[in-house]
Amino acid sequence: MANKKISQLGITTTADDGSWLVLNDSSNTTTSRITRQDLLSGSSVVQAYQDQVSTSYGVGISTGAGVAMVAGSQNLLHSLAFYDRGNIVYSAITIAVGTITTSSDTTEFGIYTSQTLQDGTGIQPKDQIVYLGSLTAGDLGSTGFKTITFPTPMSLGNPGVYFLCSVTSNPGNTTPSVRYRNPFATSNISAFIGMMYGFVQEYGGQSYPNAFRAGTTAALGQLYGGQSGALLSSYDTTIGGKGSGSSTNVCGFVLNTSI
């Protein structure tokens, strides 16, 4: 139906107490009230409502010193799935260091779309949406929040599952010593995982704990034992080491909105 003005449909509007807009049909048999504070300007029959936008999205950031990275995980791809509405404009991402690096670690980050594989390994990263650059050894030499500004403010495009991917390396090619503070997990998060991502069976065949085969809790990400080196612009269905059974503690994060 084409947009029409309210008056063209035989609907009249009257003021209530200043807080409400009252809509009456031509026979005055139906009355609807809409709060004025929820209406944007315009007189089309398809009304536009204020979208409630927070200042931060993502997976949250917990407190504490963080958890050590898996031994031998230097230079390997890490990923963490998250759900996004797609219509929020972000200007930055915030991550937190819980324990400083003593091995001159650097970590590069990127945000990716997802692909759902039908081989039992669930959702995996696919195409890079934005490359976020790196936190240097200097950045990781102090604890607390670290904010990386997006190259340009942007939304992720569509509602769905996305991945924050990262690779941590150091000159000595040793297990990274930096510890990022983890995602903020709650006891009821499994319900949201089920609604947003779906579940796959873990290797032992005893449970369906997460959306990808390696993860054992919602606060854990995936480590790809066969995917070494810098972040790629895209990963295909043969992404190295997918579902290899190795879960990993990854950094919590929030995406900061541009309001």
Buried (B, 14 or more C-beta within 10 A) or exposed (E): EEEEEBEEEEBEEEEEEEEBBBBBEEEEEEEEEBEEEEEEEEEEBEBEEEEEEEEBBBBBBBEEEBBBBBEEBBBBBBBBBBBBEEEBBBBBBBBBBBBBBEBBBBBBBBBBBBBBBEEEBBBBBBEBBBBBBBBEBEBBBEBEEBEBEBEEEBBBEEEBBBBBBBBBBBEEEBBBBBBBBBBBBEEEBBEEBEEBBBBBEBEEEEEEBBBBBBBEBBBBBBBBBEBBEEBBEEBEEEBBBBBBBBBBBBBBBBBBBBE
